[in-house]
């Protein structure tokens, strides 16, 4: 009898320390149009419509400390050649995991839903209008410097207040057709944002692109037909930014008046890994949470950078950082091939960024217009690693793997992936042909 009791107690103990795992649940992705590549945290999982199994504890809080739980935020990137890539934050959190005895066992995240659907927007219909950018400083033909009052009067109408579900920030228009530049951390996780213009007009801004590496996002507002062209700002490259010059920041700091203006100087220009990738402009112009995504302007009313972050440290004040307009131009080049692509290098002496392959004037840069499909072939492109950006004839067409319809003729194909060398090929596409390309991008030395 005693041995039987011991066996029962043993069985009970096993049940207590080895609870049954819940069955896996399925996370589904769909898109319009279908056929888009879905990546989770940079890893491709399938083509829409697709699904992936996850433990039930990823969708709802498990009942025991032994249940599976998601210990990091989960981001999906959905891309299709010819359409603007979408990025979705799938989780909410972090939340604290408190055991029955009151011990804190760490943080966890929960999936917001078990099905996510995105409407992908055609690049040719989204990225319209013209970008105005100056990508070199020749020392001649410069616009005159403006008084502070005139500078604000001319530029403020192109600045926008952006409000999401749980956060807000700033942005600025770069085309008269409604393309807005802001920070990725303002737009990430949002399908659309409320855009408030300085004149009081409210518009819906759809998030149309988020750069996976730089803290840059693009949004698009639809303009009522009666409004005509929206005011927008010109950009100037980091090579035109000089230490000590006067700068102005316009934005919407939290708990303060909207469209506030602060003044400062350029403290330094160059690479600063502590702030992140890209070329940075350090300034003492006061910026605060809510200024994120707003423009940093020179005295000629040109955007030299996006106000992005400030240094918060005991006994330290007046150190803010703007991501340079050269990085903005790198992103815009994917959709507006007329934008000069600036390849940055670091000068050995001063550490300031210089550039090659530049033009020498302020110029309007036309939007991408898809080619007329008069005699086309199909080119299927994959990459190692997965997810490389595909450029055909200097036009960004999405991420690998992808199947592209290209007009008959010669095409320059380039694939890019962060931390890897570029892969280049010239391909002759024949009418009704089908070609497969496998690009292996070697890690940069």
N, C-alpha and C positions, 0 to 999 in steps of 0.2 A: 504493500500500500504506500509505504513511504517513497519507494522508488518511482511509483506511478505519479505521486504528487510532485516529485522533483522533475519528472519529465514534463508535466504540465507547466510548472513554473518556468522551466527552460524554454518551452514554446512561447510562453507569454513574453519572456524577456527578448526573444528573437524578434517578435512582432513589434516590440517597443523600440528597439534600436535599428531595425531594418524595415521601415514603413514602405508599403508598396508605392512605386513610382506612378504618377499619373500618366495616362496615355498622351502621346504627342499630339499637339494641335497643328493646324496648317495655316501658314501665313500666305495670303494670295495677293498677286499683283496683276492688274490689267491696265491697258492704256488704249487711248484713241489717238492715232491708229494703233493697231496691234503690231507686234513684231519688234518691240523695243527691247534693248538689252537692259537687264536689271542687275545692279551691283549692290552688294551689302558690304559696307566698310571696305570698299575697293576690290572685292572679289565678285566676279560674275557668277550668278546662280541660274540664269536662264533667260528665255525670251518670252515676252508677254503674249498670251496669258501664261503665268507660271505660278508655282507654289513651292513652299519650302516648309518642312516640318521643324517645329520647335517644341521643347518641353512645355507642358501646360503652365508651369510656373513662370514662364515668360509673359503670359497673357493675364494672369491673376496671381495674387499672393498665395503662395503655398502655405499649408497648415503647419508644417514642421520645419525645423532648422536644417533638415536633411534634404528637403525638396530642392529641385533645380531652380535657380533664379538667374536673371540677367544682370550682370555686374558692370555693364557699361552702356552708354547711349548707343543706339543703332541708327545709322543713316543709310538711306537708299539713294542710288543715283540711277536715273532712268534716261536712256539715250537712244536716239534713232537718227540715222543719217538724214540730213535735210531739215531736222527739227531742233528746236532749242532744248537743251538738256535740262531735266528737272532733278532737283535734289530734295528729298523728304526726310525730316526727322521722324522716325517711327515710334519713338518711345517718349514717355514722360518720367520725370524723376530728377535727381535721385531721391529715394525715400530711405529712411533708416530701418534696418532689420533688427527688431527687438525681440529677443527670445522670451519664453514664458517666465524665466527667472529674472528678467529685467536687463540682461546683458545686451549691449549693442554689438551685433555681429557684422556690421558693415552696411554699405549702401547697395541698393538694387534699383533697377528700372523695370517698367512694365510697358509692353506694346500698347499703343493707343487703340488699335483695332486689329481685326484678323484679315481685313481686306482693304487694300489701297488702290485707288484708281486715279490716273492722271490723264489730262487732256494735253497732248503735246502740240505746241504751236509751230507752224512752218517758219523757218528762218526767213524766207523771202518776204513773208507778210508781217513779221514781227520787227525785224531790224531794217526799218525804212529811214528815209531822210538822209541828212548829211552830218558828218562829224567835222568840226573845225579844229585843227591842231597845228601848233608850231613845233617842229621837231629839231630845230637847230637855232643857234644864236649867232648870226653873221655880223652883228654889231651895227647893221644898217637897217633902215626901214622899220624900226621898232615903233610900236604904238606909244603915244605920249602917256606919261603917268597921270593918274587922275587924283583929284582931291578925295579925301576920305568920304565926304558926303556924296560926291558924284559916283565914286566907286560902289558904294552901297546902293545908290539909286539904280545903277545899271545892272547890278548882279543879283540883288535880292529877289527879284521876280522869278528867277530860274531855280531858286532853292526851294525844297519841299520838306514838309514835316511828314514822316512816315510812322504809322501806328499799326502794330500787329495786335494779336490777342493778348499777349502778356508783356510786351516791350515796345519801345518806341525809339526813333532815331531820326536821322536827317538824310538827305540825298540831294542830288542836283540833276537837272535836265541837260543832256548833251546833244539832243536833236530836237528840232521843232515838231517832230512827229510823236514825241512822248517817251523816248528812251531815257531812263533814269539810272544813274550810277549811285551806289551806296556800298556800305560794308556788308560782307557775307554774314557777319554775326547779327546784323539787323534783320536780314531777310531769311536766314536759315530757319527751316521748320514752318514757314508761312507759305500758303498757296497764293495769297494776295495780301496787300497792305492798303490801308487808307492813306491816300496822298492828299495833303492839304497844302495848297499854294498860298503864297504870301498875300495874294489878293482875296483870299477867303474861299476860293473854289475847291470843292472836294471831288476827288476822282478815285476810282479803283485802280491800283497799280498791281498788275499780275507779275509775280516773280518769274522771270523767263530764263535766267542763267545764274549759276553760282559757281565760281571758280573753286576747284577742289583744294588748291594749294594756297593761293593768295586770298586775302580777306576782302574780296571784291564780288559784288553781285550786281546784276542788271535787272531792272523792272520796266514795265511798259504800261502807260496809261493810254486809254482810248480818248481821243479829242472829239468833243462835240463838233459837228460840222460847222456850226455858226462861229466857232472860236478861232478858226484859222490856225496858224502856226504858233506854238508855244515859245516863250522866251527860253534860250538855252545858252550855255557857256562854252567858250573855247578852252582848249587844254594846251599846256606847254610842257615840254619834256624836262626831265631832271637836269639835262645839260644846260638849260637856260636859268637854273636856279642858283643864286649866288648868296654865299654866307654874308649875313648882315643886312640883307634887303628887307624892306618892310612888307609884312604880310597881314592879311585879314582873314579871320575865321567867321563863317556864318553858320548858325545851326540852332538846335532846339534843346538846350540843356534841361534836364529834368528839374521840376519844381521852380522853373524860372520862366520868363516871358519867351514866347516863340519867336523865331527868326532874330535871335540875339546876335550882336556883332562884338568881336573882341579883336584887339590889335597886338602885334608883336613883331619879332624879327625871325629870320632864318638863323638858327643857332648852328646847324651842321647839316650836311647832306652826304649820304653814302649807305653802304650796307650796314645793317645792325642786327645780327642773328638773334639777339635777345628779344627783339620785337617781332621777328618772324621773317619769312622770305620776302624778297623784293628790295627796292631802294627806298630809303626812309629820309624824310625831312624832319629834323628836330626843330621845334619852335617853342618860344616862351609865350606865345599867344594863349591865354587861358582857354582850355577846353575841358569839358566835363561830360559824364554820361549823358547821352542824348545828343551830343555833338557828333557822335559816330556817324560816318557816312556823308557829312557835310563837306563843302569845299574849303580848301585853304587857297587863298587868292593872292596874286602879286598886285603891285600898284597899277598895273595895266588892265586889271579885271580878268586875267587868265587863271585858270585852275592849275595850281602846281602840285596839288595832292589832295588825298581824302583824309580828313581828320579821323584817326582810328583809335588811338589809345594815349593814356598819360601815365607817367611814372608816379606811383603812390608809395612813398617811403618816408619814414620819420625824418624830419628836418630837411626834406627835399621838396622844393616847389618850382613851378615854372618849367617843367620838362614834359612836353607833349610830342607826339609823333604822328605824322601824316604819311600814308603810303603814297609814293610819288605818282604823278600822272603818267610817267613812262610805263608803269605797271598797268595802269588803266588802259593805255594805248595797246599794250600787249594783248589784253583781253578783247578789246574792241576790234583788233585786227582779225580776229576769228570770224567776225560777222561783217566787217567793213574792210575788205582787202585793200582799199586805197590807203588805209592808215599805215604809215611807215612802221615797220617792225624794228624796234630798237634792241640790238643785242648789247647788253651791258657788260662792261669789264671794270675792274677796279684799278685806279691809278696807283702806282707804287708809292708815291710821295705823300699826297694829301689824303688818300683814301676816298676821294670823291668819284662818283660814277661818271664815266664818259661813254660815248656811243659811237658806233660806226653805222654805215648804211643809212644815212639820213638825207632828207631833202632840205631845202634851204629857204622855205617860205611858209607863211600861213596859208593853208589851202583847204577848200571843202573836200571831204572824202566821201565818195558815194557808197551807198549801201549795196550789199550783195543782191544780185538778181539771178535766179536759177537759169541755167541754159535751156533753150528750147529743145525738147527731146526729139530732134529730127534725125533719125538714124542713131540708135543707141546700142550699147553693149552692157552686160552685167559684170561688175567686178566685185568679187567677194574678198574682203580683207579681214584677216585675223592677226593678232599680235602676241608676242611673248615679251614682257608680261601683258596680260589682258588689259583692255581699257585705254590703250594708247589713243591720243587724239589724231584724227585723220584730217589732213589738209590736201585738197586737190586743186591745183592751180592757185595756191595761196588762199583758198577758201576753206574755212572750217566746216566740215560736214558731219561731225559726230565722233563717236568713239568705237574702236574695234572691240568685238567683231561686228561687221556691218556688211550689207549687200547694197551696192550703189549702182544706179543707172547713170552711165556716163555717155555723153555724146561721142559719136565716132570721131576719131582723131587722136592727136598726141596729148597726153596729160602728165603733168608733174605731180607725183604723189609723195607726200612726206608724212611720216608718223612720228609723234613726239610723246615722251613719257617722262615725268619728273625724275631726275637723277640718272637719266640714260641718254646716250647719244642719239641723234636723229637718224631715222631710216629713210632713204631717198631712192626713188625709182622714176624713170620716165617710161610710160606705158603707152603703146599704140593700141587704141581700142577700135575694133572692127565692128561694123553693124551686125547686130544679133549675136555677137560673140559672148562667151561666158569664160571668165578668167578668175582664178583663185590666187591670192597673194598671201604669203605667210611672212610677216615681218618680225625678225628677232632684233630687239634693241639691246645693245650691250650697255652694262652699267658704265657711267662716266668714271674716268680715272680719278 
